[in-house]
């Protein structure tokens, strides 16, 4: 005869197993733009957790590291503020592998569409995995006193 206490325990264990399975379905990581570092051009500015271009003369080029703990990137987004009517914000999400033969890359590129005060959420799809992940972004110069920003990234792994 199975006791009521045993049935309750088995039900709880099954429920926990289901929650653990669902929780691991997508490993999404969120990064503030402030994790990025300048590689060339522009002038780094910060507004909250975003990184902006404080230059009126040139575009700001950034590299932004990501944590890799899976075999690939399944999807993601970059949230940007494009406030320059002539130059778009552009980012490439890159997975890289190095060996004796050289460096090998897989990437997906996204670009803002138009300009304005509202954030733009730019989506990208699957990218085959390699040894490490990062983003490379170009942020337009100030236009009419308005700063363009990289606000955040979301990187999803299986």
N, CA, C and O of each residue as an XYZ file, in Angstrom:
632
protein
N       0.840     -1.170      0.000
C       0.000      0.000      0.000
C       0.895      1.247      0.000
O       1.791      1.384      0.832
N       0.636      2.132     -0.934
C       1.415      3.368     -1.056
C       0.814      4.403     -0.124
O      -0.395      4.638     -0.121
N       1.673      5.010      0.658
C       1.185      5.989      1.628
C       0.911      7.332      0.945
O       1.472      7.648     -0.105
N       0.051      8.090      1.563
C      -0.295      9.422      1.064
C       0.945     10.322      1.071
O       1.107     11.151      0.176
N       1.808     10.169      2.054
C       3.033     10.958      2.178
C       3.983     10.658      1.014
O       4.600     11.576      0.475
N       4.109      9.390      0.622
C       4.979      9.007     -0.496
C       4.459      9.590     -1.808
O       5.244     10.080     -2.620
N       3.150      9.543     -2.022
C       2.553     10.105     -3.243
C       2.812     11.615     -3.302
O       3.132     12.148     -4.364
N       2.674     12.295     -2.177
C       2.934     13.734     -2.125
C       4.383     14.040     -2.483
O       4.651     14.966     -3.249
N       5.321     13.267     -1.934
C       6.740     13.479     -2.232
C       7.051     13.224     -3.700
O       7.778     13.998     -4.322
N       6.509     12.150     -4.256
C       6.744     11.839     -5.676
C       6.178     12.930     -6.584
O       6.795     13.286     -7.588
N       5.006     13.461     -6.232
C       4.400     14.542     -7.005
C       5.273     15.792     -6.964
O       5.445     16.465     -7.980
N       5.823     16.103     -5.797
C       6.702     17.261     -5.667
C       7.976     17.084     -6.489
O       8.423     18.025     -7.143
N       8.554     15.911     -6.463
C       9.773     15.636     -7.232
C       9.495     15.764     -8.727
O      10.294     16.353     -9.454
N       8.374     15.222     -9.192
C       8.021     15.318    -10.612
C       7.825     16.783    -11.017
O       8.259     17.196    -12.093
N       7.173     17.562    -10.157
C       6.970     18.985    -10.438
C       8.284     19.734    -10.529
O       8.461     20.561    -11.423
N       9.206     19.461     -9.623
C      10.521     20.102     -9.674
C      11.283     19.711    -10.933
O      11.953     20.548    -11.538
N      11.186     18.466    -11.326
C      11.863     18.021    -12.553
C      11.313     18.745    -13.772
O      12.077     19.130    -14.657
N      10.008     18.936    -13.831
C       9.408     19.666    -14.953
C       9.849     21.122    -14.964
O      10.144     21.670    -16.026
N       9.899     21.755    -13.796
C      10.351     23.149    -13.733
C      11.805     23.271    -14.167
O      12.153     24.220    -14.868
N      12.652     22.347    -13.773
C      14.066     22.394    -14.155
C      14.217     22.221    -15.657
O      15.069     22.863    -16.271
N      13.401     21.360    -16.260
C      13.455     21.158    -17.705
C      13.056     22.429    -18.435
O      13.727     22.828    -19.387
N      11.982     23.071    -18.007
C      11.524     24.298    -18.659
C      12.507     25.438    -18.441
O      12.703     26.250    -19.345
N      13.117     25.523    -17.296
C      14.037     26.612    -16.995
C      15.281     26.551    -17.857
O      15.890     27.586    -18.130
N      15.669     25.379    -18.287
C      16.893     25.264    -19.071
C      16.638     25.299    -20.581
O      17.573     25.124    -21.362
N      15.403     25.520    -21.002
C      15.084     25.497    -22.421
C      15.818     26.591    -23.189
O      16.336     26.333    -24.276
N      15.873     27.788    -22.657
C      16.599     28.892    -23.290
C      17.424     29.585    -22.217
O      16.916     29.947    -21.156
N      18.698     29.759    -22.513
C      19.598     30.439    -21.583
C      19.821     31.843    -22.124
O      20.731     32.070    -22.921
N      18.984     32.789    -21.687
C      19.093     34.171    -22.150
C      19.942     35.003    -21.208
O      19.763     34.973    -19.990
N      20.860     35.739    -21.788
C      21.724     36.611    -20.987
C      21.509     38.056    -21.437
O      21.490     38.350    -22.632
N      21.348     38.947    -20.468
C      21.148     40.364    -20.739
C      22.399     41.137    -20.355
O      22.976     40.917    -19.290
N      22.810     42.038    -21.227
C      23.999     42.860    -20.995
C      23.654     44.316    -21.227
O      23.017     44.651    -22.226
N      24.062     45.181    -20.324
C      23.911     46.616    -20.527
C      24.987     47.089    -21.498
O      26.074     46.513    -21.548
N      24.697     48.122    -22.261
C      25.664     48.664    -23.212
C      26.973     49.089    -22.554
O      28.014     49.137    -23.210
N      26.922     49.390    -21.288
C      28.095     49.870    -20.567
C      29.222     48.820    -20.504
O      30.353     49.164    -20.163
N      28.930     47.541    -20.827
C      29.993     46.514    -20.828
C      30.932     46.689    -22.022
O      32.014     46.102    -22.049
N      30.533     47.477    -22.990
C      31.336     47.661    -24.206
C      32.542     48.555    -23.948
O      32.535     49.392    -23.045
N      33.580     48.357    -24.762
C      34.748     49.236    -24.667
C      35.076     49.796    -26.045
O      34.839     49.154    -27.068
N      35.619     50.988    -26.050
C      35.971     51.693    -27.277
C      37.177     51.025    -27.933
O      38.156     50.689    -27.267
N      37.086     50.837    -29.262
C      38.243     50.344    -30.015
C      38.842     51.425    -30.902
O      40.046     51.420    -31.159
N      38.008     52.357    -31.374
C      38.516     53.467    -32.191
C      37.416     54.493    -32.378
O      36.242     54.231    -32.117
N      37.826     55.677    -32.841
C      36.897     56.734    -33.207
C      36.087     57.268    -32.048
O      36.178     56.777    -30.922
N      35.301     58.274    -32.340
C      34.341     58.831    -31.408
C      34.893     59.202    -30.053
O      36.103     59.321    -29.859
N      33.977     59.383    -29.123
C      34.294     59.677    -27.723
C      33.236     58.988    -26.869
O      32.041     59.230    -27.040
N      33.669     58.137    -25.957
C      32.733     57.363    -25.139
C      31.995     58.277    -24.171
O      32.598     59.102    -23.486
N      30.693     58.114    -24.131
C      29.849     58.772    -23.151
C      28.949     57.724    -22.519
O      28.708     56.672    -23.112
N      28.453     58.001    -21.330
C      27.575     57.058    -20.643
C      26.317     57.768    -20.208
O      26.359     58.918    -19.770
N      25.211     57.088    -20.328
C      23.946     57.569    -19.806
C      23.275     56.371    -19.169
O      22.781     55.484    -19.865
N      23.256     56.343    -17.835
C      22.772     55.147    -17.146
C      23.635     53.965    -17.549
O      24.861     54.045    -17.475
N      23.027     52.881    -17.967
C      23.767     51.691    -18.383
C      24.074     51.643    -19.862
O      24.576     50.634    -20.358
N      23.778     52.732    -20.587
C      24.034     52.756    -22.025
C      25.403     53.361    -22.300
O      25.973     54.056    -21.459
N      25.919     53.083    -23.489
C      27.151     53.722    -23.949
C      26.788     54.542    -25.188
O      26.099     54.062    -26.088
N      27.262     55.778    -25.213
C      26.912     56.674    -26.316
C      28.166     57.247    -26.949
O      29.269     57.138    -26.413
N      27.962     57.864    -28.111
C      29.049     58.555    -28.794
C      28.920     60.048    -28.497
O      27.950     60.692    -28.897
N      29.911     60.584    -27.792
C      29.896     62.002    -27.412
C      30.692     62.864    -28.384
O      31.026     64.005    -28.064
N      31.001     62.335    -29.567
C      31.786     63.065    -30.562
C      30.881     63.661    -31.634
O      29.880     63.059    -32.022
N      31.243     64.844    -32.104
C      30.557     65.434    -33.253
C      31.335     65.176    -34.543
O      30.880     65.539    -35.628
N      32.520     64.541    -34.425
C      33.415     64.404    -35.574
C      33.476     63.010    -36.187
O      33.687     62.889    -37.394
N      33.298     61.946    -35.388
C      33.486     60.599    -35.955
C      32.635     59.562    -35.237
O      32.147     59.788    -34.130
N      32.470     58.417    -35.895
C      31.713     57.313    -35.324
C      32.532     56.637    -34.223
O      33.763     56.622    -34.267
N      31.832     56.082    -33.240
C      32.452     55.360    -32.128
C      32.366     53.871    -32.422
O      31.280     53.342    -32.661
N      33.513     53.192    -32.405
C      33.545     51.741    -32.622
C      33.771     51.043    -31.291
O      34.656     51.410    -30.518
N      32.944     50.018    -31.040
C      32.929     49.328    -29.756
C      33.101     47.827    -29.925
O      32.721     47.264    -30.952
N      33.677     47.178    -28.908
C      33.645     45.725    -28.750
C      32.951     45.431    -27.436
O      33.212     46.081    -26.423
N      32.060     44.440    -27.460
C      31.237     44.128    -26.295
C      31.311     42.625    -26.036
O      30.824     41.846    -26.856
N      31.912     42.186    -24.906
C      32.073     40.758    -24.645
C      30.792     40.111    -24.121
O      29.974     40.764    -23.473
N      30.630     38.824    -24.408
C      29.505     38.038    -23.912
C      30.033     36.769    -23.248
O      31.104     36.273    -23.598
N      29.280     36.258    -22.300
C      29.614     34.983    -21.661
C      29.108     33.853    -22.551
O      27.966     33.882    -23.011
N      29.958     32.863    -22.793
C      29.593     31.692    -23.592
C      29.579     30.471    -22.678
O      30.577     30.159    -22.029
N      28.444     29.786    -22.633
C      28.402     28.544    -21.884
C      27.552     27.497    -22.590
O      27.002     26.593    -21.961
N      27.453     27.635    -23.916
C      26.725     26.662    -24.713
C      27.409     26.536    -26.071
O      28.473     27.111    -26.300
N      26.788     25.780    -26.960
C      27.418     25.474    -28.241
C      27.103     26.451    -29.355
O      27.755     26.424    -30.399
N      26.110     27.320    -29.157
C      25.737     28.244    -30.225
C      24.858     29.357    -29.661
O      24.428     29.312    -28.508
N      24.607     30.341    -30.493
C      23.642     31.401    -30.189
C      22.386     31.078    -30.992
O      22.455     30.880    -32.205
N      21.233     31.025    -30.313
C      19.993     30.706    -31.028
C      19.280     31.955    -31.542
O      18.607     31.909    -32.571
N      19.428     33.072    -30.824
C      18.795     34.332    -31.231
C      19.214     35.415    -30.256
O      19.935     35.161    -29.291
N      18.751     36.625    -30.525
C      19.032     37.714    -29.600
C      18.559     39.043    -30.137
O      17.975     39.141    -31.216
N      18.833     40.071    -29.338
C      18.468     41.430    -29.730
C      19.549     42.407    -29.295
O      20.310     42.153    -28.361
N      19.592     43.528    -29.998
C      20.396     44.681    -29.614
C      19.418     45.852    -29.546
O      18.682     46.098    -30.501
N      19.403     46.570    -28.433
C      18.543     47.747    -28.307
C      19.413     48.995    -28.444
O      20.385     49.173    -27.710
N      19.049     49.848    -29.390
C      19.847     51.039    -29.681
C      18.945     52.266    -29.751
O      17.736     52.164    -29.957
N      19.562     53.417    -29.574
C      18.925     54.713    -29.823
C      19.704     55.346    -30.969
O      20.868     55.713    -30.810
N      19.062     55.469    -32.117
C      19.684     56.089    -33.285
C      19.125     57.496    -33.410
O      17.956     57.683    -33.747
N      19.968     58.481    -33.138
C      19.518     59.870    -33.177
C      20.238     60.685    -34.244
O      20.281     61.913    -34.180
N      20.802     59.988    -35.220
C      21.484     60.657    -36.323
C      20.694     60.380    -37.601
O      20.514     59.215    -37.956
N      20.218     61.408    -38.304
C      19.398     61.185    -39.492
C      20.168     60.650    -40.699
O      19.556     60.186    -41.661
N      21.503     60.708    -40.662
C      22.299     60.314    -41.824
C      23.055     59.000    -41.657
O      23.389     58.350    -42.648
N      23.327     58.600    -40.413
C      24.172     57.428    -40.159
C      23.448     56.499    -39.193
O      22.978     56.940    -38.144
N      23.354     55.208    -39.539
C      22.685     54.223    -38.692
C      23.634     53.643    -37.649
O      24.852     53.657    -37.828
N      23.059     53.130    -36.551
C      23.807     52.306    -35.602
C      23.883     50.914    -36.218
O      22.875     50.394    -36.696
N      25.063     50.308    -36.210
C      25.190     48.952    -36.740
C      25.983     48.095    -35.765
O      26.944     48.557    -35.151
N      25.567     46.844    -35.633
C      26.250     45.890    -34.752
C      26.333     44.536    -35.443
O      25.418     44.130    -36.159
N      27.428     43.858    -35.217
C      27.587     42.465    -35.633
C      27.804     41.637    -34.382
O      28.646     41.970    -33.549
N      27.044     40.557    -34.249
C      27.233     39.601    -33.166
C      28.127     38.510    -33.744
O      27.799     37.911    -34.768
N      29.257     38.254    -33.087
C      30.305     37.421    -33.673
C      30.638     36.259    -32.752
O      30.761     36.431    -31.539
N      30.784     35.075    -33.336
C      31.369     33.940    -32.620
C      32.694     33.656    -33.311
O      32.769     33.636    -34.539
N      33.737     33.437    -32.519
C      35.092     33.334    -33.076
C      35.795     32.072    -32.577
O      35.596     31.626    -31.447
N      36.619     31.519    -33.458
C      37.417     30.334    -33.152
C      38.826     30.560    -33.683
O      38.995     31.003    -34.819
N      39.826     30.264    -32.882
C      41.223     30.418    -33.303
C      41.934     29.071    -33.235
O      41.741     28.299    -32.295
N      42.759     28.800    -34.245
C      43.650     27.636    -34.179
C      44.892     27.950    -35.007
O      45.068     29.087    -35.446
N      45.749     26.965    -35.225
C      47.009     27.185    -35.939
C      46.796     27.692    -37.368
O      47.681     28.329    -37.938
N      45.638     27.413    -37.938
C      45.347     27.852    -39.307
C      44.857     29.294    -39.381
O      44.825     29.877    -40.465
N      44.475     29.877    -38.246
C      44.014     31.263    -38.253
C      42.777     31.469    -37.417
O      42.423     30.632    -36.587
N      42.118     32.598    -37.642
C      40.877     32.956    -36.948
C      39.692     32.669    -37.867
O      39.742     32.940    -39.067
N      38.633     32.122    -37.291
C      37.435     31.802    -38.040
C      36.243     32.441    -37.346
O      36.152     32.421    -36.119
N      35.323     33.013    -38.131
C      34.216     33.786    -37.585
C      32.885     33.324    -38.157
O      32.800     32.891    -39.306
N      31.859     33.425    -37.341
C      30.471     33.376    -37.779
C      29.838     34.639    -37.207
O      30.182     35.059    -36.102
N      28.912     35.249    -37.953
C      28.330     36.481    -37.440
C      26.950     36.748    -38.021
O      26.552     36.186    -39.041
N      26.238     37.628    -37.328
C      24.968     38.171    -37.803
C      25.036     39.674    -37.590
O      25.440     40.134    -36.522
N      24.645     40.439    -38.595
C      24.697     41.900    -38.502
C      23.295     42.482    -38.463
O      22.382     41.990    -39.126
N      23.141     43.542    -37.670
C      21.873     44.262    -37.579
C      22.160     45.757    -37.672
O      23.221     46.222    -37.256
N      21.205     46.502    -38.220
C      21.366     47.937    -38.426
C      20.059     48.639    -38.085
O      18.977     48.140    -38.395
N      20.165     49.789    -37.450
C      18.964     50.562    -37.138
C      18.287     51.011    -38.428
O      18.888     51.014    -39.502
N      17.023     51.388    -38.291
C      16.242     51.808    -39.446
C      15.648     53.176    -39.146
O      14.663     53.289    -38.417
N      16.250     54.205    -39.710
C      15.784     55.553    -39.434
C      16.291     56.043    -38.088
O      17.072     55.360    -37.425
N      15.847     57.221    -37.688
C      16.319     57.809    -36.444
C      15.134     58.379    -35.678
O      14.044     58.535    -36.229
N      15.355     58.685    -34.413
C      14.311     59.272    -33.581
C      14.648     59.086    -32.120
O      15.730     58.605    -31.783
N      13.730     59.463    -31.254
C      13.996     59.399    -29.814
C      13.674     58.042    -29.207
O      14.136     57.737    -28.108
N      12.894     57.225    -29.897
C      12.486     55.923    -29.349
C      13.581     54.877    -29.542
O      14.340     54.940    -30.509
N      13.662     53.910    -28.617
C      14.633     52.822    -28.808
C      14.207     51.921    -29.962
O      13.018     51.776    -30.246
N      15.190     51.321    -30.620
C      14.941     50.332    -31.661
C      15.503     49.002    -31.174
O      16.664     48.921    -30.772
N      14.680     47.966    -31.212
C      15.102     46.623    -30.819
C      15.375     45.851    -32.100
O      14.463     45.552    -32.871
N      16.647     45.535    -32.313
C      17.085     44.881    -33.546
C      17.332     43.409    -33.266
O      18.173     43.069    -32.434
N      16.612     42.537    -33.950
C      16.717     41.099    -33.694
C      17.670     40.399    -34.651
O      17.808     40.786    -35.811
N      18.326     39.359    -34.141
C      19.160     38.512    -34.997
C      18.859     37.052    -34.693
O      18.375     36.712    -33.614
N      19.155     36.195    -35.669
C      18.844     34.776    -35.552
C      20.034     33.949    -35.099
O      20.970     34.454    -34.478
N      19.973     32.681    -35.423
C      20.975     31.710    -34.968
C      22.346     31.965    -35.587
O      22.470     32.355    -36.748
N      23.382     31.727    -34.756
C      24.771     31.846    -35.192
C      25.500     30.605    -34.686
O      25.454     30.321    -33.489
N      26.175     29.858    -35.564
C      26.927     28.696    -35.068
C      27.950     29.117    -34.019
O      28.572     30.173    -34.136
N      28.120     28.294    -33.002
C      29.010     28.622    -31.904
C      30.471     28.379    -32.215
O      30.813     27.596    -33.102
N      31.310     29.046    -31.489
C      32.755     28.885    -31.551
C      33.304     29.031    -30.142
O      32.588     28.775    -29.174
N      34.555     29.437    -30.008
C      35.179     29.509    -28.691
C      34.659     30.650    -27.835
O      34.516     30.495    -26.622
N      34.373     31.800    -28.447
C      33.867     32.927    -27.670
C      32.992     33.815    -28.530
O      33.019     33.751    -29.759
N      32.189     34.669    -27.832
C      31.215     35.539    -28.475
C      31.500     36.987    -28.112
O      32.011     37.276    -27.030
N      31.171     37.887    -29.013
C      31.230     39.318    -28.724
C      30.446     40.073    -29.791
O      30.043     39.501    -30.804
N      30.238     41.360    -29.550
C      29.602     42.229    -30.542
C      30.590     43.306    -30.938
O      31.424     43.730    -30.138
N      30.488     43.740    -32.173
C      31.235     44.878    -32.684
C      30.203     45.874    -33.203
O      29.411     45.552    -34.088
N      30.218     47.086    -32.647
C      29.202     48.075    -33.007
C      29.829     49.390    -33.441
O      30.911     49.763    -32.988
N      29.127     50.084    -34.328
C      29.493     51.431    -34.741
C      28.332     52.357    -34.379
O      27.196     52.148    -34.804
N      28.645     53.389    -33.579
C      27.625     54.317    -33.082
C      27.860     55.676    -33.739
O      28.966     56.212    -33.664
N      26.824     56.247    -34.387
C      26.997     57.528    -35.087
C      27.382     58.679    -34.170
O      27.140     58.652    -32.963
N      27.981     59.678    -34.773
C      28.341     60.913    -34.071
C      27.094     61.692    -33.664
O      25.993     61.410    -34.136
N      27.275     62.662    -32.795
C      26.183     63.539    -32.359
C      25.606     64.269    -33.570
O      26.339     64.697    -34.461
N      24.296     64.402    -33.586
C      23.619     65.149    -34.640
C      22.640     66.112    -33.980
O      21.762     65.689    -33.229
N      22.787     67.398    -34.256
C      21.906     68.445    -33.706
C      21.793     68.330    -32.187
O      20.722     68.542    -31.619
N      22.907     67.993    -31.535
C      22.937     67.884    -30.077
C      22.398     66.585    -29.515
O      22.329     66.425    -28.297
N      22.014     65.650    -30.376
C      21.420     64.377    -29.941
C      22.432     63.239    -30.025
O      23.108     63.072    -31.040
N      22.532     62.457    -28.947
C      23.476     61.349    -28.835
C      22.817     60.036    -29.248
O      21.670     59.776    -28.886
N      23.538     59.209    -30.004
C      23.106     57.840    -30.281
C      23.726     56.921    -29.234
O      24.837     57.168    -28.764
N      23.001     55.853    -28.866
C      23.416     54.953    -27.786
C      23.296     53.493    -28.196
O      22.477     53.144    -29.045
N      24.122     52.637    -27.585
C      23.864     51.200    -27.521
C      23.363     50.973    -26.098
O      24.091     51.201    -25.133
N      22.113     50.524    -25.975
C      21.496     50.383    -24.659
C      21.718     49.007    -24.054
O      22.127     48.898    -22.898
N      21.451     47.947    -24.829
C      21.558     46.606    -24.255
C      21.608     45.539    -25.329
O      21.310     45.775    -26.500
N      22.000     44.348    -24.878
C      22.044     43.150    -25.705
C      21.330     42.023    -24.967
O      21.382     41.948    -23.740
N      20.673     41.159    -25.709
C      20.175     39.887    -25.177
C      20.733     38.807    -26.090
O      20.553     38.862    -27.306
N      21.413     37.821    -25.501
C      21.975     36.713    -26.261
C      21.360     35.429    -25.712
O      21.498     35.130    -24.526
N      20.680     34.669    -26.573
C      20.036     33.418    -26.172
C      20.847     32.221    -26.657
O      21.255     32.155    -27.817
N      21.071     31.285    -25.751
C      21.748     30.031    -26.078
C      20.789     28.878    -25.782
O      19.863     29.021    -24.984
N      21.020     27.735    -26.429
C      20.139     26.587    -26.140
C      20.348     26.056    -24.729
O      19.690     25.097    -24.326
